[in-house]
Amino acid sequence: MKQEQEHFKNIPGWGIDADADNEPTYPMKNYTGDDHQRSNWDRPALQKPSVEVLHSNERPTYSAAIGETVPPTGLSGMIRRYAFQFSESSYGHWLPLLLADRINVVEGIADDLTKGKIPNIFAERGWNAEWKYNRSARIQKMVIAAATVGAVVALSQLKKRIQQK
């Protein structure tokens, strides 16, 4: 080990935190010396999940603390379960999670409507604030959306006319 340290001494900053007497964060941090005694800590007890919790297939266990407030449900939950079959380094993991987030928004609106609550989509999406503080961008987005909807309608009408001939 000593030989290895000698080998890397020519690298600037190498092992700067190895010497407890040369603590680089002193006095910014209240130095107690415990930073150099971390190798003998006891892992905290794992939280036992009471609902389905998805976790990476690259880890054999859950983290010590897990979130249980929103278990995967519905179509978005099915997509999330599918996504967690893949490695976190692949598009097969992240793209389905993005899709599941978008679907979960629609599921949340549908859930609100079934409970008799009318969601205030304008406020929840931040459109009121954008109208107040960034009106030109809000107008630009509305014009683009209207043009897109108009183009889709025009193309569908054109397709109907062509099919009728």
The 8 nearest C-alpha neighbors of each residue, nearest first, counted from 0:
[[1, 3, 2, 4, 5, 6, 7, 14],
 [0, 2, 4, 3, 5, 6, 7, 8],
 [1, 3, 5, 0, 4, 6, 7, 8],
 [4, 2, 6, 0, 1, 5, 7, 8],
 [5, 3, 1, 6, 7, 2, 8, 0],
 [4, 6, 2, 8, 3, 7, 1, 9],
 [5, 7, 3, 4, 8, 2, 9, 1],
 [8, 6, 4, 9, 5, 10, 3, 13],
 [9, 7, 5, 10, 6, 4, 13, 11],
 [8, 10, 7, 11, 6, 13, 5, 12],
 [11, 9, 8, 13, 7, 12, 6, 14],
 [12, 10, 13, 9, 8, 15, 7, 14],
 [13, 11, 15, 14, 10, 8, 16, 9],
 [12, 14, 10, 15, 11, 8, 7, 9],
 [15, 13, 17, 16, 12, 18, 8, 4],
 [14, 16, 12, 13, 17, 18, 23, 21],
 [15, 17, 14, 18, 22, 23, 19, 21],
 [18, 16, 14, 15, 19, 35, 21, 22],
 [17, 19, 21, 20, 16, 22, 15, 14],
 [18, 20, 21, 22, 17, 32, 35, 16],
 [21, 19, 18, 22, 17, 32, 16, 23],
 [20, 22, 18, 19, 23, 16, 15, 17],
 [21, 23, 24, 19, 25, 20, 16, 18],
 [24, 22, 25, 21, 16, 15, 26, 27],
 [25, 23, 27, 22, 28, 26, 30, 29],
 [26, 24, 27, 28, 23, 22, 30, 29],
 [25, 27, 28, 24, 29, 30, 23, 22],
 [28, 26, 25, 24, 29, 30, 23, 22],
 [29, 27, 26, 25, 30, 24, 31, 23],
 [28, 30, 31, 26, 27, 25, 24, 32],
 [29, 31, 28, 32, 25, 26, 33, 22],
 [32, 30, 33, 29, 34, 28, 35, 19],
 [31, 33, 34, 30, 35, 19, 36, 20],
 [34, 32, 36, 35, 31, 37, 30, 19],
 [35, 33, 32, 36, 37, 31, 30, 19],
 [34, 36, 33, 37, 32, 19, 38, 17],
 [35, 37, 33, 34, 38, 39, 32, 40],
 [38, 36, 39, 35, 40, 34, 33, 41],
 [37, 39, 36, 40, 35, 41, 34, 33],
 [38, 40, 37, 41, 36, 42, 35, 33],
 [41, 39, 37, 38, 42, 36, 43, 33],
 [42, 40, 43, 39, 44, 38, 37, 45],
 [41, 43, 40, 44, 63, 45, 39, 62],
 [44, 42, 41, 45, 63, 46, 40, 64],
 [45, 43, 46, 42, 63, 47, 41, 64],
 [44, 46, 63, 47, 43, 64, 62, 61],
 [45, 47, 64, 63, 48, 44, 65, 62],
 [46, 48, 45, 49, 65, 64, 61, 44],
 [49, 47, 50, 46, 52, 51, 67, 65],
 [48, 50, 47, 51, 67, 52, 46, 70],
 [51, 49, 48, 52, 67, 70, 68, 69],
 [50, 52, 70, 53, 49, 48, 71, 67],
 [53, 51, 50, 70, 54, 67, 48, 66],
 [54, 52, 51, 83, 55, 80, 79, 71],
 [55, 53, 56, 52, 61, 83, 58, 60],
 [54, 56, 57, 58, 83, 53, 87, 86],
 [55, 57, 58, 54, 84, 86, 83, 59],
 [56, 58, 55, 59, 86, 87, 54, 85],
 [59, 57, 56, 55, 60, 61, 54, 62],
 [58, 60, 57, 56, 61, 55, 54, 62],
 [61, 59, 58, 62, 54, 55, 45, 63],
 [60, 62, 63, 54, 59, 65, 58, 45],
 [61, 63, 64, 65, 60, 45, 46, 54],
 [62, 64, 45, 46, 61, 44, 43, 65],
 [65, 63, 62, 46, 45, 66, 61, 47],
 [66, 64, 62, 67, 63, 46, 61, 48],
 [67, 65, 68, 64, 69, 52, 70, 48],
 [66, 68, 69, 70, 65, 50, 52, 48],
 [69, 67, 66, 70, 50, 65, 71, 52],
 [70, 68, 67, 71, 66, 72, 50, 52],
 [69, 71, 51, 67, 72, 68, 50, 52],
 [70, 72, 76, 69, 75, 73, 51, 79],
 [73, 71, 76, 70, 75, 74, 77, 69],
 [72, 74, 76, 75, 77, 71, 106, 103],
 [73, 75, 77, 76, 78, 72, 102, 99],
 [74, 76, 99, 78, 77, 73, 103, 102],
 [77, 75, 71, 72, 79, 73, 74, 78],
 [78, 76, 74, 80, 75, 79, 81, 73],
 [77, 79, 81, 75, 76, 80, 99, 82],
 [80, 78, 82, 76, 81, 77, 96, 75],
 [81, 79, 77, 83, 78, 82, 76, 84],
 [80, 82, 78, 79, 83, 84, 77, 95],
 [83, 81, 92, 79, 84, 80, 95, 85],
 [82, 84, 85, 80, 81, 92, 55, 79],
 [83, 85, 82, 81, 56, 80, 86, 92],
 [86, 84, 92, 83, 82, 91, 87, 89],
 [85, 87, 88, 89, 92, 56, 57, 84],
 [86, 88, 89, 92, 85, 55, 93, 57],
 [87, 89, 86, 90, 92, 85, 93, 91],
 [90, 88, 91, 87, 92, 86, 85, 93],
 [89, 91, 93, 92, 94, 88, 87, 95],
 [90, 92, 89, 93, 85, 94, 82, 95],
 [93, 91, 82, 90, 85, 89, 87, 94],
 [92, 94, 96, 90, 95, 91, 97, 89],
 [95, 93, 97, 96, 90, 92, 91, 98],
 [94, 96, 98, 97, 93, 82, 99, 92],
 [97, 95, 99, 93, 94, 98, 79, 100],
 [98, 96, 94, 100, 95, 99, 93, 101],
 [97, 99, 95, 101, 96, 100, 102, 94],
 [100, 98, 75, 96, 102, 97, 101, 78],
 [101, 99, 103, 97, 98, 102, 96, 104],
 [102, 100, 98, 104, 103, 99, 97, 105],
 [101, 103, 99, 105, 104, 100, 75, 106],
 [102, 104, 106, 100, 101, 105, 75, 99],
 [103, 105, 107, 101, 102, 106, 108, 100],
 [104, 106, 108, 102, 107, 103, 109, 101],
 [107, 105, 103, 109, 104, 108, 110, 102],
 [108, 106, 110, 104, 105, 109, 103, 111],
 [107, 109, 111, 105, 110, 106, 112, 104],
 [108, 110, 106, 112, 107, 111, 105, 113],
 [111, 109, 107, 113, 108, 112, 106, 114],
 [112, 110, 116, 108, 114, 109, 113, 107],
 [111, 113, 115, 109, 116, 114, 110, 117],
 [114, 112, 110, 115, 111, 109, 116, 108],
 [113, 115, 111, 112, 116, 110, 109, 117],
 [114, 116, 112, 113, 111, 117, 110, 118],
 [117, 115, 111, 112, 114, 118, 113, 110],
 [116, 118, 112, 115, 119, 111, 108, 114],
 [119, 117, 120, 116, 111, 108, 112, 123],
 [120, 118, 121, 122, 123, 117, 124, 116],
 [119, 121, 123, 122, 118, 124, 125, 126],
 [122, 120, 126, 124, 119, 123, 127, 125],
 [121, 123, 125, 124, 120, 127, 119, 126],
 [124, 122, 120, 125, 121, 119, 126, 118],
 [123, 125, 121, 122, 126, 120, 127, 119],
 [126, 124, 122, 128, 123, 127, 129, 121],
 [125, 127, 129, 121, 128, 124, 122, 130],
 [128, 126, 130, 129, 125, 122, 121, 131],
 [129, 127, 131, 130, 125, 126, 132, 122],
 [128, 130, 133, 126, 132, 131, 127, 134],
 [131, 129, 134, 127, 128, 133, 132, 137],
 [130, 132, 128, 129, 134, 133, 127, 126],
 [133, 131, 129, 130, 128, 134, 127, 135],
 [134, 132, 129, 135, 130, 136, 131, 137],
 [133, 135, 130, 137, 136, 132, 131, 138],
 [134, 136, 138, 137, 133, 139, 130, 140],
 [135, 137, 139, 138, 134, 133, 140, 129],
 [138, 136, 134, 140, 139, 135, 130, 141],
 [139, 137, 141, 135, 140, 136, 134, 142],
 [140, 138, 136, 142, 137, 141, 135, 143],
 [139, 141, 143, 137, 138, 142, 144, 136],
 [140, 142, 138, 144, 139, 143, 145, 137],
 [143, 141, 145, 139, 144, 140, 146, 138],
 [142, 144, 146, 140, 141, 145, 147, 139],
 [145, 143, 141, 147, 142, 146, 140, 148],
 [146, 144, 142, 148, 147, 143, 149, 141],
 [147, 145, 149, 143, 144, 148, 150, 142],
 [148, 146, 144, 150, 149, 145, 143, 151],
 [147, 149, 151, 145, 150, 146, 144, 152],
 [150, 148, 146, 152, 147, 151, 145, 153],
 [149, 151, 153, 147, 148, 152, 146, 154],
 [150, 152, 148, 154, 149, 153, 155, 147],
 [151, 153, 149, 155, 150, 154, 156, 148],
 [154, 152, 150, 156, 155, 151, 149, 157],
 [155, 153, 157, 151, 156, 152, 150, 158],
 [154, 156, 158, 152, 157, 153, 151, 159],
 [157, 155, 159, 153, 158, 154, 152, 160],
 [158, 156, 154, 160, 155, 159, 153, 161],
 [157, 159, 155, 161, 156, 160, 154, 162],
 [160, 158, 156, 162, 157, 161, 163, 155],
 [161, 159, 163, 157, 162, 158, 156, 164],
 [160, 162, 158, 164, 163, 159, 157, 156],
 [161, 163, 159, 160, 164, 158, 157, 156],
 [162, 164, 160, 161, 159, 158, 157, 156],
 [163, 161, 162, 160, 159, 158, 157, 156]]
